[in-house]
Amino acid sequence: DRVWQGKKRDMASREARYLILRSRPGSGVAGFCNYRFLVEDEEWIVLYVYELQVSQDHRRRGVGKNLTDLCQLLAERTEMQGVMLTTLKCNEGACRFYEREGF
């Protein structure tokens, strides 16, 4: 489908960066964040989160919070003006999570 093809292209882009969390060394991926550094609206230089995913087994264990905290820290350390992301309104769980995290 077209949406998935666009996501695959975005994730393979040379500008794409990743944070990957494991619950312990050698274990599977607990969660990941795909982000880029962007100029938004010709004036904001931001860390833009394209994807933030947490495996079903690791939800409600702080993995998502750790990823958003790392994004905030990375934005500060690289002198970005902030962190931006979007989510669908119908994804109510994600909307509540991001609101709690200050987005």
C-alpha positions in Angstrom: 0.0 0.0 0.0 1.1 3.6 -0.7 1.3 4.7 2.9 3.6 1.8 3.9 5.8 2.4 0.8 6.2 6.0 1.9 7.1 4.9 5.5 9.7 2.5 4.2 11.2 5.2 2.0 11.3 7.6 5.0 12.9 5.0 7.3 15.6 4.2 4.8 16.5 7.9 4.1 20.1 9.0 4.7 18.7 11.7 7.0 16.9 9.1 9.2 18.4 8.5 12.6 17.4 5.9 15.2 17.3 5.3 18.9 16.8 1.6 19.7 16.2 0.4 23.3 16.5 -3.2 24.5 15.4 -4.4 27.9 18.9 -6.0 28.4 21.9 -6.6 26.2 21.3 -9.2 23.6 17.6 -9.2 23.9 15.0 -8.2 21.3 14.1 -4.6 20.6 11.8 -3.1 23.3 11.2 0.1 21.4 12.6 2.4 18.8 12.4 6.0 17.6 13.0 7.1 14.0 13.8 10.9 13.9 15.5 13.6 11.8 16.8 17.0 12.3 14.6 19.4 10.3 13.9 23.1 9.6 10.2 23.5 10.2 8.2 26.4 8.7 11.6 28.0 7.6 12.4 29.1 11.2 12.2 26.3 13.7 15.2 23.9 13.8 13.8 20.8 15.5 14.2 17.1 16.2 11.2 15.6 14.4 10.0 12.2 15.5 8.8 10.2 12.5 8.1 6.9 14.3 8.0 5.9 18.0 7.2 2.2 18.5 7.2 0.1 21.7 6.7 -3.6 21.5 3.5 -5.0 23.0 5.5 -6.8 25.7 7.2 -3.6 26.8 4.3 -1.2 26.9 3.6 0.6 30.2 7.1 -0.2 31.4 8.7 3.2 30.8 10.2 2.4 27.3 8.2 5.1 25.5 9.0 7.7 28.2 12.7 6.8 28.0 12.6 7.3 24.2 10.9 10.7 24.5 13.3 11.7 27.3 16.2 10.7 25.1 14.8 12.8 22.2 14.4 15.8 24.4 18.0 15.4 25.7 19.4 14.9 22.2 17.5 18.0 21.0 19.0 20.1 23.9 22.5 18.7 23.3 22.4 19.5 19.6 20.9 23.0 20.2 17.6 22.2 18.5 14.7 24.5 19.4 12.5 21.6 20.4 11.0 18.2 19.6 8.0 17.8 17.3 5.9 14.8 16.3 2.4 14.0 15.0 0.0 11.2 15.7 -3.5 10.4 14.6 -6.3 11.6 16.8 -7.9 8.1 16.5 -4.8 6.7 18.3 -6.2 7.7 21.7 -3.5 5.8 23.7 -0.7 7.6 21.9 -2.5 11.0 22.2 -2.8 10.5 26.0 0.8 9.4 26.3 2.2 12.3 24.3 0.1 14.8 26.3 1.4 13.4 29.6 4.9 13.8 28.1 4.3 17.4 27.4 3.7 17.3 23.6 
